[in-house]
Amino acid sequence: MLFLCKFEARIFQLKGKPAFPVQISLNNTAAHYNAFVDDKTIIKDDVVKLDIGVHVNGAIGDTAVTVCLNKEHDELVKASEKALENALKIIKPGLKLWKIGEEIENTILSLGFKPVKNLTGHSIELYNEHAGLTIPNFNNHDDTKLKEDEVIAIEPFATTGVGFIDEKKNSEIYKVISDHQTRDAISRSILMFMNENYNGLPFSKRWLVKKFKPFEVNFALNNLIKEGIVMEYKHLVEKSNGIVSQSEHSVLVKDKPIILTKR
């Protein structure tokens, strides 16, 4: 698992920065699995979701793919891929959000699976990977219309389960959510580093322990969470432990939409 996080180093080599820690979520975990500092997870015959975000001066691209290493769930992977493909075909200014959700839902259902209804796509703004819009994965009757030049991430999740996720264990992915200060000197020093280096975007404990001592990082994070300055994301696990696949692209809304994360 830690080996795959070398994608983060490759992002820096290409003159970008991670918009969030590389997420490598297996099987029934839909999202937010980030390799722990001492992660010893070995990937074998798993359904692997790789979710990567990159930014250049705050301009973010967010993309995800699923790889089935045992071939048993190839059709599930195809369901989220086809749902994304079909949704991208209808994107244009003025399109109502529910129509995107309906296209995704109908595609996934037609292939024998269920969309995950409480996971969504999202709009993207400068240094804000989850901005104002929520892009549904089912018909939620949202009449909000897409506007020209908005950037959105379309992110279908398909599952063999009931189609809902629960929050589970802590992920060691964090985000600064308040501009308040803390009185503790260690916490203040680490908070300053977070603000200077991550600009309000999510980050991993793995990144902090490269700069600070592990006991200082643990103390500061616990303190900053307690003070409401930092939040920690949770692992998102399918409610019935169904297997989950994910596909995602970022797209610029135009009459002929531009897929920003496709080579």
C-alpha positions in Angstrom: 0.0 0.0 0.0 2.8 2.5 0.9 4.5 1.7 -2.4 1.5 3.0 -4.4 1.7 6.3 -2.5 4.8 7.0 -4.5 2.4 8.5 -7.0 2.6 11.5 -4.7 6.3 11.8 -5.3 5.6 11.6 -9.1 3.2 14.5 -8.8 6.0 16.7 -7.4 8.4 15.5 -10.1 5.9 16.7 -12.7 5.8 20.2 -11.1 2.4 19.7 -9.4 1.3 19.2 -5.9 -1.2 16.7 -4.4 -4.7 18.2 -4.0 -5.3 15.5 -1.4 -3.5 12.3 -0.3 -3.6 9.5 -2.8 -6.5 7.3 -1.8 -6.2 3.5 -2.4 -9.5 2.0 -1.3 -10.1 -1.7 -1.4 -13.2 -3.9 -2.0 -16.0 -2.7 0.3 -14.2 0.6 1.2 -15.5 3.2 -1.2 -13.2 6.1 -0.4 -10.8 7.8 2.0 -8.4 4.9 2.5 -5.0 6.6 2.8 -1.9 4.6 3.7 -1.1 5.0 7.3 2.4 6.0 8.5 3.3 2.3 9.2 0.7 0.7 6.8 1.5 -3.0 6.1 -1.5 -3.7 3.9 -0.6 -6.0 1.0 -2.8 -5.7 -2.1 -3.7 -9.2 -3.5 -6.9 -10.3 -5.3 -8.7 -7.0 -4.6 -10.9 -4.4 -6.2 -8.6 -1.4 -6.0 -9.9 2.2 -6.3 -7.2 4.7 -7.0 -8.3 8.3 -6.5 -5.8 11.0 -7.3 -6.0 14.8 -7.1 -3.4 17.2 -8.4 -3.2 21.0 -8.3 -1.0 23.6 -9.9 -1.3 26.9 -8.1 -4.6 25.9 -6.7 -6.2 24.7 -10.0 -7.3 21.1 -9.3 -7.8 18.0 -11.3 -9.5 15.1 -9.6 -9.7 11.6 -11.2 -10.2 8.0 -10.2 -10.0 4.5 -11.7 -10.8 1.0 -10.4 -8.7 -2.0 -11.2 -10.0 -5.5 -10.5 -7.1 -7.8 -9.7 -9.1 -11.0 -9.5 -11.4 -10.5 -12.6 -14.4 -11.6 -10.5 -15.8 -8.1 -10.4 -14.8 -6.9 -13.9 -18.5 -6.2 -14.7 -18.8 -4.0 -11.6 -15.8 -2.0 -12.8 -17.4 -1.6 -16.2 -20.6 -0.3 -14.6 -19.0 2.8 -13.0 -16.9 3.3 -16.1 -19.9 3.2 -18.4 -21.9 5.5 -16.1 -19.1 8.1 -16.2 -18.9 7.8 -20.0 -22.6 8.3 -20.5 -22.8 11.2 -18.0 -19.9 13.0 -19.8 -21.9 12.8 -23.1 -24.7 14.9 -21.8 -22.8 17.7 -20.0 -23.6 21.2 -21.2 -24.5 24.6 -19.8 -28.1 24.6 -18.5 -28.3 20.9 -17.8 -30.1 20.1 -14.6 -28.1 18.2 -12.0 -30.8 15.5 -11.6 -30.4 14.6 -15.3 -26.7 13.7 -14.6 -27.8 11.6 -11.6 -30.5 9.9 -13.6 -28.1 9.0 -16.4 -25.6 7.5 -13.9 -28.3 5.6 -12.0 -30.0 4.1 -15.1 -26.6 3.0 -16.5 -25.5 1.2 -13.3 -28.9 -0.4 -12.7 -29.1 -1.6 -16.3 -25.8 -3.5 -15.8 -27.1 -5.3 -12.7 -25.6 -3.1 -9.9 -26.7 -0.2 -7.7 -25.3 3.4 -7.5 -24.0 4.5 -4.2 -26.5 7.2 -3.4 -24.8 9.0 -0.6 -21.5 9.6 -2.4 -21.5 12.3 -5.1 -19.5 14.3 -7.5 -18.8 17.9 -6.9 -17.8 21.2 -8.3 -14.2 22.4 -8.1 -12.8 25.8 -7.4 -9.4 27.3 -6.7 -7.9 25.5 -3.7 -11.3 24.0 -3.0 -11.7 20.4 -4.2 -15.3 20.1 -3.0 -17.0 23.4 -3.8 -20.6 24.4 -3.9 -22.3 21.9 -6.3 -23.2 18.3 -5.5 -23.3 16.1 -8.6 -25.7 13.2 -7.7 -25.3 9.6 -8.7 -29.1 9.1 -8.9 -32.1 11.3 -9.7 -32.4 13.5 -6.6 -34.7 16.0 -8.4 -32.2 18.8 -8.0 -33.1 21.4 -10.6 -29.9 23.4 -10.2 -28.4 24.0 -13.7 -24.8 23.8 -14.8 -23.2 27.0 -15.8 -20.7 27.6 -18.6 -17.0 27.4 -17.4 -17.8 25.7 -14.1 -15.5 22.8 -13.3 -17.1 19.7 -12.0 -16.0 16.2 -11.0 -18.4 13.5 -12.1 -17.8 10.5 -9.8 -20.1 7.4 -10.2 -19.8 4.6 -7.6 -21.3 1.2 -8.4 -21.8 -1.5 -5.9 -22.9 -5.1 -5.4 -24.4 -4.0 -2.1 -27.4 -1.8 -1.0 -26.0 1.4 -2.3 -25.2 3.4 0.8 -22.0 4.0 2.7 -21.3 4.5 6.4 -18.4 6.3 8.1 -16.1 4.0 9.8 -12.5 4.2 11.1 -10.3 7.3 11.1 -8.3 7.7 7.9 -5.3 9.8 8.9 -6.5 12.4 6.2 -7.0 15.8 7.8 -8.0 19.3 6.8 -7.8 22.7 8.4 -11.3 24.0 8.8 -10.9 27.1 10.9 -8.6 30.1 10.9 -8.6 30.2 14.7 -5.2 30.0 16.5 -4.1 27.7 19.3 -2.2 28.6 22.4 0.0 25.5 22.5 3.4 26.1 21.0 3.8 22.7 19.3 0.3 22.7 17.8 0.8 26.3 16.7 4.1 25.4 14.9 2.5 22.5 13.1 -0.6 24.4 12.2 1.5 27.1 10.7 3.2 24.5 8.5 -0.2 23.1 7.5 -1.5 26.5 6.4 1.7 27.4 4.6 2.0 24.1 2.7 -1.6 22.8 2.1 -3.6 26.0 1.6 -6.8 24.5 3.1 -6.5 21.2 1.1 -6.6 17.8 2.7 -3.3 16.3 3.9 -1.9 13.1 5.3 -0.3 12.4 8.7 2.4 10.6 6.6 3.4 14.0 5.2 3.7 15.7 8.6 6.0 13.0 10.2 8.5 13.7 7.5 8.9 17.2 9.0 8.1 16.8 12.7 8.5 14.1 15.3 5.7 11.6 15.4 4.7 12.3 19.0 4.5 16.0 18.2 2.3 15.3 15.2 0.0 13.1 17.2 -0.2 15.6 20.0 -0.9 18.5 17.7 -3.5 16.8 15.6 -5.4 15.6 18.7 -5.3 19.1 20.2 -6.3 20.8 17.0 -9.2 18.5 16.4 -10.4 19.0 20.0 -10.2 22.8 19.4 -12.2 22.6 16.2 -9.4 23.8 14.0 -8.7 20.6 12.1 -11.0 17.7 11.1 -10.2 14.1 10.3 -11.9 12.2 7.4 -13.4 8.8 8.0 -13.1 5.6 5.9 -16.3 5.3 3.8 -17.5 1.7 3.8 -20.5 0.2 1.9 -23.3 -0.3 4.4 -23.8 -4.0 3.6 -20.1 -4.7 2.8 -20.8 -4.8 -0.9 -17.9 -4.4 -3.3 -17.6 -0.9 -4.7 -16.1 0.5 -8.0 -15.4 4.1 -8.8 -14.7 6.1 -11.9 -14.1 9.9 -12.1 -13.1 12.7 -14.4 -12.9 16.5 -13.9 -14.7 18.4 -16.7 -15.0 22.0 -17.8 -18.6 22.8 -18.6 -19.0 23.9 -22.3 -21.3 23.2 -25.2 -18.5 20.7 -26.0 -17.3 19.8 -22.5 -13.5 19.6 -22.0 -12.4 16.6 -19.9 -9.5 18.0 -17.9 -8.1 14.7 -16.5 -8.0 12.6 -19.7 -4.9 12.3 -21.8 
